[in-house]
Amino acid sequence: MADNEFLLKLSQNLLEILDDEEYYDITIEVGNDPHKNVGTLAHIKLPNILPEIFQIILMYIYSGKLSLNEYDILDIIKIMVAANELNLQELIPHLQSFLIKNKTKWIEQNFNLIYQTSFKNDSFLELQKLCTDLISKQPEKVFNTSDFTSIPEKALISLIQDNNNLQISEVQVWEHVLKWGIAQNPGLTSDPSSYSNHDFNILKNTLKQLVPLIKFTEFTPKEYLDKVYLYKKIIPKELNENLIKYFLDYNPHLNKKSEPQIIDSKIITQQQAELILKWIDRLEITDKLKNSYNFNLIFRGSRDGFAVERFHEICDNKPHAITIIKVKESNEILGGYNPIEWKSYDFIARYGTTKDSFIFSFNNKNSVENCILSRVKEEKRAIYNSWEYGPSFGYSDLITMCEITNPFKSRQDFKINNCYCSERSYENPIRKTKDSYNIEEYEIFQITKDI
């Protein structure tokens, strides 16, 4: 008989003992049920462990098995905490590994629960590391969690202090800090015009460690007036006076706020443009750009027209092209990178081959939060070339069907700007829907590298 068969038999015998109510000499009380009937038996109290969680632990002790896929995430966290209290240290690395490998998205969305749980005990080092990495490398994800306003002050300080990886503006950081401070005081509303001096003092005391960390000099005068001035009573007097002097002397050409503009776009921000360059170099969002690039605007729909012929006249035979599309009546932005050249072929469409193209989307026109990157997986169908189509990628992954100005040449009746996305030749869909959409504006930039 093989060793594992002996173990299976032993586990079965132990499980039978577990279910036997006749022979036992220890009782273990879990939960907070006041009922007690222990007689002369040894008695152990574990009030912090729920009965149903302890039953799972008991099954593991007697059988040596624990199938985590059977339980929801909250139960797994409770099992991990209970295992630590019962000193079942061999279980903890397994539980942490399962959560990190399989439930990272949930952890990001429920950051505070994991942060609070992991830092209560040094046994949960892997989860602590995950939390620390999120704070240092992807802080914007923490700002957008459903339980952001519940995170400890210490974690919030770490998020904004000396953090160069923030992918949101300093104004947005200020708004998040205010939201957090107000949430700590349920009696406060989000309208400062209704605050009494007492209300301002409460908020000032709550945020006294956080306000000095805000880089107010990165605001424009208008941003400071609109977003900060109403809360001037919570800002230290000396800091407020210095900021007023700063903004009275404000010069957008000299002040720190004025940073080199890498793109002249009506659709995307400098931050989004920088992220696209990182994708070209296959860098992570938190990496620093190693190369210097130029965005050269070669086509803009509102300037050059939405006709397919104009697109091909201007953009054909130009490599390293970025397409940026603003979806009409939406904040949605779509786009793609074509490292080879656009071509126009009569009658029969042809594909361009490359391994370096990608398509993408931004769901927020002002930030990189919740962006989607999708790299080509069918290299021979990377780029779709046809005189009847605008800039298009893959079999159907990002298709632009713009206005046809010569209807006699067209073999079918196209709607103006009738476009769609359906994942086929690229790794991921970049839209949540396959419905067609209309283009409000689109731009094409040729990317050149500084030597």
C-alpha positions, 0 to 999 in steps of 0.5 A: 500500500502506498504512503498516501493511501495510509495517510488517506486511511488515517485521515478517514479514521480521524474524521470518524473520531471527530464525528464521535460524540461519545469519547472526548475529554476537552471542550473548546468554546468558540464565539461568544455564546453565553451557554456553558455546560462543561462539567469536569472537562478541561475547557478552552475559550476562544471567543475571537473565533466564530464556530463555523470557522473553527469547524473548518479548522477542525476539519483541517486538523483531522483530515489534513485537507483545506480546499480554499476554493470552497470558501468566500474571501472573507471566510479565508481571511477569518480562517487565516486569523484563526490559524494564527491564534491557534498557532497553525503556522504552516497554514498561514503562508498557504493562505496568504499565497492563495489570496495574493495569487487569486484575489489581488483585485479584491484585495485592491478594492478592499485595501483597508480590511487587508491592511488592518488585518495584516498589520495586526500581526507579524505572521502576515508578512506577505500581505503586509508587503502587498499593502506596502507595494500598493501604497508605494507603487500604485497609490491611486488604486488605494485612493479608489478603493470602496473603503478608502475613508476607513484607512488609518491615518498612518497609511494615508500619510504613507500614500502621499508623503514623498510618493513619486508614483502618484498617477493623479494630480495634487488637486485630486490628492487634496480632494481625497484628503478632504473626503477622508477627513470629513468621513472621520467626523460624521457630523460634518457635511461636504459643504464647507459654506455651512460650517461653523468655526467649531466644525472647521476646528474639528476638521483642522484637528483631524487633518493636522498631520496631512495638510502640510503634506499637500503640494499646494504650489502645484495648484494653479491660482484658479484651482487654489481659489476653487478647491482650497480657499473655502477651507482656509480656516483648516490651513495653518496661518503662516502656510496660508499667508505664504500661499496667498503671496505665492499665487499673487506673484504666480507666473505660469511660465516660471512657476513649478506648475508649468512642466514641459508639455510633451503632447499638443492634444485636445483629447489626452493629458500629459500624464496619459501621453507619458503612460503611452510612451511607457507602453511603447518601451514595455515599461510598467506604469510605475517605471521611469521613462528611459527614452525621450520622445516627441509627439508630432501631430500629423492629423486631427479630425476637426482640423483635417476632416473625418474623410477616410481619403484625407486620413490616408493622404496624410497618414499613410507611409508614416511609421510609429503612429499613435491614434487617439479617439474621443468617443462622442457623448462619453469620457471614454478614450480609445487608441492604438499604436502602429509601429509600422506604416498605414497603407490603403489598398483598393478592393481587397483589405490587407493586414500589416504584421508586427509584434509591437502594436497595441490598443488601449482605452482610458475610462476617465479623460483626466486620469490613467485610472482603470486604463486598459492595455491590450497587446497584439496576439495575432501578429499577422493581423496586427494592423488592418489596412483598407482605403475604406477604413480609417486607422484600424487594428486587428480583425475587429479589435479597434475599427474606425469607419469614417466618412466616405466622400466619394460614394461612387467608389464605395461598395456599401453605404457607411454611416459617418463615424460608425466604429466598433471594438470586438476582441479577436487579434489582441489580448484583451477587449478595450471596451465593456461593450461591442456596441458601435460608437461615434467619434467626436474627435480623433488625432494621430501623432507620429512618435520620434525619439530624441537622439 
